Amino acid sequence: MKRIIPVFVLTAFFGFSLQAQNEKLKSQIDKKADELETKVIEWRRDIHQNPELSNREFKTSAKVVEHLKSLGIEVQSEVAHTGVVGILKGGRPGPVVALRADMDGLPVIERADIPFASRVKSTYNGQEVGVMHACGHDTHVAILMGVAEILAGMKNEIPGTVKFIFQPAEEGAPLGEEGGAELMVKEGVLKNPDVQAIFGLHISSGSEINTISYKPGASQASANSYSIVVKGKQTHGASPWTGVDPIVVSAQIINSIQTIVSRKTNLIRQPAVVTVGSIHGGVRNNIIPEEVKMEGTIRALDNEMRDQIFEDLKTMATKVAESQGATAVVTINHGVPITYNDPSLTGKMLPTLLQAAGKENVHLRPAIMGAEDFSYFQEQIPGFYFGLGGMTPGNATPFPHHTPDFFVDEGGMKLGVRALSYLVFDYLSSTKIDEKK
């Protein structure tokens, strides 16, 4: 007589076996991450000392290509201008997961007192500027290079395929150019093979090393720039009644649009921001000019609220101008979508981050109003974007991102390598092949 083993017994056995196998693999990852830490830091310092602006990451992408090829990873270069994609097919069949790192620096002159500080100069929008990795993208590249080396060495154990996406122009393409995640998506970076989920991280100078922060759902705001051109009637400053003063009209518009958030937006639902960042008009003290131009940004964490703010801004600006005998033309530019962490994917992978960093080092954080073009990937497939600590413990006054004194502690990079590597194995091993649809 044949012995029949209950299904639940088999399920428990295979579940335990898979868990044991993953724990063994993670021990290997930990060991390899320890061995690679010095190399990852060296890569980071080289990239930091040689930063490149958006769509001009030629040396950085060449470094990445050389590294990926040395690991036997299939490489696609010149994606979205200077982007690089590595494809690592595992030893067993399974779904496809992507990891992303951004590569570009910023037009900032570095003041940080470090031996590998940038002294690079370049041209940005027609003017000479300093170039600096003032947002930590150099660490992102080095971390993902480290992950690629670890996973390439464990290729036979990978139950699926990994895409390494090294993205240019996260900070925005130069005027008149396309770029960034949006262009990568347009060029098919998530296709052939089709990606089921994508993970990314961003180092933070304001949170301690060896910590991770996350937020399910709307994690970072959408961002749209706008311009308002106010046209009046030029006249002598001594007789303003003979013209229409666009400067006074602009002042009234600025005051009015501040009420969009304070009086017309349901802030219990989600926060929002409307900022005027620049205003230009006039050339002489005794001439009332014909035109004033102002520019600003709109940030939101809810698409319906964002669209309503667009309409309110247009209505207020045009009607205030009209009431004073002037005209106002409002242009709201194509922007970056909301960074939205798929709640199901976030919940599924949170235990992986807890294991990588320790429960006490993983923190739920509020949404932030900064924007991130990782959101373009998340519009296409489920994605999870989380924060990695980069502040030296005990530092009470860390310097913000995008500033000349920005600094990150390299001691936190190894956790980034481990976390992304863990996510790959846990996601692929827990995701059925038929979920590729």
Buried (B, 14 or more C-beta within 10 A) or exposed (E): EEEEEEEEEEEEEEEEEEEEBBEEBBEBBBEBBEEBBEEBBEBBBBBBBBBBBBBBBEBBBEBBBEBBEEBEBEBBBEBBBBBBBBBBBBEEEBBBBBBBBBBBBBBBBBBBEEEBEBEBEBEBEEEEBBBBBBBBBBBBBBBBBBBBBBBBBBBEBBBBBBBBBBBBBBBBBBEEEBBBBBBBBEBEBBEEBBBBBBBBBBBBBBBBBBBBBBBBEBBBBBBBBBBBBBBBBBBEBEEEEEBBBBBBBBBBBBEBBBEBBEEEBEEEEBBBBBBBEEBEBBEEEEEBBBBBBBBBBBBBBBEEBBEBBBEBBBEBBBEBBEEBEBBBBBEBEEBBBBBBBBEEBBEBBBEBBBBBBEEEBBBEBEBBBBBBBBBBBBEBBBBBBBBBBBBBEEBEEBBEBBBEBBBBBBBBBBBBBBBBBBBBBBBBBBBEEEEBE
